[in-house]
Amino acid sequence: MASSRTELEAEELQKTSGEEGATPITACATRKRACVAGTLRTVTLRPRGGAPALEAELYDGTDVINLVWLGRRKIAGIDPGRRLRAEGLVSLQDGRKVMFNPRYELRGSA
């Protein structure tokens, strides 16, 4: 059987993320520091507590994690389709993995 395009993209993301020394998002434990890498799917501005917050969904082929930069409206290079490596503390919010104000490194486009 042939794999679907989505499955092939997921496998490629898993491979490149592993080569960058990143932990698969699915294996990230809450309340622990982690390094993740993948492709940004969405980038939105969502105010939190009256202050601006830039939120991006990072996908690595195994799962997604939300990256949130508090007090930011825009960050140059943080755009959908961009490859990124991020480090920070993983927390759980509304059943989703979240990393607040992560350190990040832009890796080029997808």
Helices and strands as residue ranges (DSSP letters): H 5-19, G 25-27, E 32-45, E 53-59, E 64-70, E 82-93, E 96-100, E 103-109
